């Protein structure tokens, strides 16, 4: 293993619902010591994971728990976005009940964003709320979905339309596990990292550009800084706006386009969520430039960085058939950010200067989508 990275702590200050996000190497091995203070002397937890993650990381987690005398039972699910559905939610909740999980117990979500969202939602509705710990194993989950308490499942009508806000009691982001990710999954997660620089920290975006080689090589110090800064930014916004009444919508930069594209591809591996976010950010900046809101150099700079990282950045990069621009626009109308029937877009005055608006001409969006589809 490459050089050790000292664990950092980002505190999410939500009063009675406050918790820490621990970021660094070796946290799976220390999981028992990290989680024990939550258990009040109990010596048992339950874990929900997926088959791929469990094969790679469940033994290490069990060892880390056993080191301080904590036992666990585990349920493993099928990997993939399609698992975020009613059927699997029922399976998880019934299994937790069969394990006699009580309100003071702790449920551990070991996996990427799918597992974290699904298990968090199950914890939110089980006995009207039980505690859970996020142990995110993907870059996307470490920098974004494991923090902030958004939990939920998908519907055929749209992504994440069924869910609840339920904050974790602790997040353990072990950057060592990022070394095991397939290149495509790692880069998909990087789409969310880029988002943070674009929405509110131009210096961070510049750091990402300069550090592209270190990030692609997955050097621990670079990964630790990328994850920590992303989590710091998310925590700041979540503390200001926990239930997305205002500022928190900024975190959805790129997601209005992304969610429509994910729905159009059936939440399949044709388009991973982070890939959709990267394409969505590129579209949001291009739309901003066309509306005269930001310099044309900014979308060009963003696309150049995504290209350097070897990432998807255009609708044309999505394989297979896609519906018409009008159909994609209709899918945007199912997004959670729709307010009084108006689609809210996150646009930008420049890199690091995102804002929320519903004042976007339909024809401008359709023109952008038509050009993207024509380029296929």
C-alpha positions, -999 to 999 in steps of 0.1 A, spaced: 0 0 0 12 35 -8 21 61 19 -2 63 49 -25 94 51 -34 108 85 -72 108 90 -89 142 89 -123 150 105 -150 172 89 -177 180 114 -213 184 101 -228 208 127 -265 200 127 -271 203 164 -287 172 178 -281 155 144 -244 165 141 -218 139 131 -183 135 119 -169 125 86 -136 108 90 -113 108 59 -80 89 56 -63 56 51 -68 25 73 -103 34 85 -117 -1 77 -92 -16 101 -101 10 127 -139 7 121 -146 -10 154 -128 17 174 -145 44 154 -180 30 158 -178 16 193 -187 50 210 -220 49 192 -230 15 206 -232 23 243 -216 -10 252 -234 -31 226 -212 -55 208 -232 -61 176 -240 -43 143 -256 -52 111 -241 -45 76 -258 -41 42 -235 -42 12 -235 -53 -24 -218 -85 -38 -189 -67 -54 -181 -45 -24 -186 -73 1 -161 -96 -17 -135 -68 -17 -140 -52 17 -164 -70 41 -137 -93 55 -116 -62 64 -146 -45 80 -154 -76 100 -118 -78 112 -119 -41 122 -151 -47 142 -139 -79 158 -107 -61 170 -128 -45 197 -152 -74 201 -181 -63 178 -198 -90 159 -219 -84 127 -244 -100 104 -244 -90 68 -268 -88 38 -254 -85 3 -274 -72 -26 -270 -71 -64 -247 -42 -75 -261 -14 -97 -285 15 -98 -314 -8 -105 -311 -20 -68 -325 14 -57 -361 2 -60 -392 -7 -39 -384 -45 -41 -349 -42 -27 -361 -16 -1 -386 -41 11 -360 -69 12 -336 -47 33 -362 -36 58 -376 -71 63 -341 -84 68 -334 -57 94 -366 -66 112 -356 -103 111 -323 -92 127 -343 -75 155 -327 -42 148 -339 -16 174 -337 22 174 -305 22 195 -287 -3 172 -265 7 143 -269 -3 107 -238 0 85 -241 9 48 -209 -5 32 -208 4 -5 -212 32 -30 -240 56 -35 -267 30 -43 -261 11 -11 -258 43 10 -291 58 -4 -310 25 -1 -298 15 33 -302 51 46 -338 52 35 -344 18 51 -329 31 83 -351 62 81 -384 43 79 -375 13 101 -392 19 135 -396 55 124 -358 59 124 -328 39 134 -292 50 134 -269 42 105 -232 46 96 -220 53 61 -188 35 50 -186 47 14 -164 26 -9 -166 47 -41 -152 81 -48 -186 94 -57 -201 82 -23 -171 95 -3 -173 130 -17 -210 134 -21 -238 109 -14 -226 97 20 -228 132 35 -259 152 40 -286 127 49 -303 124 15 -316 89 12 -340 73 -12 -349 51 -42 -357 56 -78 -390 54 -96 -398 48 -133 -409 85 -132 -375 97 -121 -344 94 -100 -346 97 -62 -382 108 -62 -390 86 -31 -369 92 0 -363 110 32 -337 132 49 -320 110 75 -286 120 87 -260 93 94 -244 90 129 -209 87 114 -192 86 80 -159 66 75 -143 74 42 -113 51 39 -93 64 8 -74 31 6 -105 14 -8 -104 38 -38 -73 19 -51 -96 -11 -58 -121 8 -80 -122 1 -117 -110 31 -138 -145 39 -151 -160 39 -116 -132 60 -103 -136 86 -130 -174 86 -126 -169 96 -90 -145 123 -101 -174 140 -119 -187 149 -84 -153 162 -73 -152 186 -103 -187 198 -95 -175 212 -61 -148 233 -78 -173 245 -104 -201 255 -79 -182 274 -53 -144 272 -52 -125 283 -83 -92 278 -64 -101 241 -59 -109 237 -96 -75 251 -104 -59 227 -80 -77 198 -97 -64 210 -131 -28 212 -118 -31 179 -100 -47 159 -127 -17 135 -130 -16 128 -93 -54 122 -92 -53 99 -122 -25 80 -104 -46 79 -73 -18 92 -51 -32 91 -15 -23 126 -5 -41 140 -36 -71 118 -31 -73 128 6 -73 165 -3 -99 160 -30 -122 141 -8 -117 164 22 -123 196 4 -154 182 -14 -168 171 20 -160 204 36 -179 223 9 -209 199 11 -210 201 49 -210 239 48 -240 240 24 -259 212 43 -255 231 76 -270 262 59 -298 244 42 -303 208 55 -336 201 36 -329 219 3 -350 249 7 -324 272 -9 -286 270 -11 -285 232 -10 -299 231 -46 -264 243 -57 -252 208 -50 -273 197 -79 -251 215 -105 -253 193 -136 -279 170 -121 -310 183 -139 -295 172 -172 -279 142 -156 -311 128 -141 -329 131 -174 -301 113 -192 -301 86 -166 -338 80 -169 -335 80 -207 -308 52 -204 -329 32 -179 -305 37 -150 -282 12 -167 -245 9 -171 -248 28 -203 -244 59 -182 -230 59 -146 -243 87 -123 -210 105 -121 -206 104 -159 -240 120 -162 -229 147 -137 -198 155 -157 -219 157 -189 -245 177 -171 -220 202 -157 -206 207 -192 -241 213 -205 -249 237 -177 -218 258 -184 -225 258 -221 -260 269 -215 -247 296 -191 -224 309 -218 -251 309 -245 -273 329 -222 -245 354 -217 -241 345 -180 -205 334 -181 -175 337 -204 -173 312 -233 -138 302 -220 -153 286 -189 -172 257 -206 -141 252 -229 -118 251 -198 -142 226 -181 -143 203 -212 -105 205 -216 -101 192 -180 -126 165 -184 -109 154 -216 -75 154 -198 -90 131 -172 -104 108 -199 -140 114 -190 -173 116 -208 -183 153 -215 -209 153 -243 -242 136 -250 -225 121 -279 -203 101 -255 -234 81 -243 -237 48 -262 -270 36 -277 -302 53 -287 -315 83 -269 -350 100 -271 -356 134 -287 -347 167 -272 -383 173 -263 -385 139 -245 -354 147 -225 -368 181 -216 -400 164 -204 -379 141 -182 -363 171 -167 -398 181 -156 -398 151 -133 -367 163 -114 -370 169 -76 -360 206 -81 -391 214 -101 -410 242 -82 -445 252 -91 -441 234 -124 -409 254 -134 -377 235 -139 -349 250 -117 -315 250 -133 -281 254 -116 -262 277 -139 -230 298 -134 -216 333 -137 -182 316 -140 -161 288 -125 -168 287 -87 -199 310 -91 -230 288 -95 -266 300 -88 -301 286 -90 -327 299 -115 -360 290 -131 -356 318 -157 -343 297 -185 -360 298 -219 -372 264 -230 -360 269 -265 -324 275 -253 -324 242 -235 -340 224 -264 -314 239 -288 -286 227 -267 -300 192 -264 -307 190 -302 -271 199 -309 -259 173 -285 -280 146 -300 -271 157 -335 -234 152 -327 -240 115 -320 
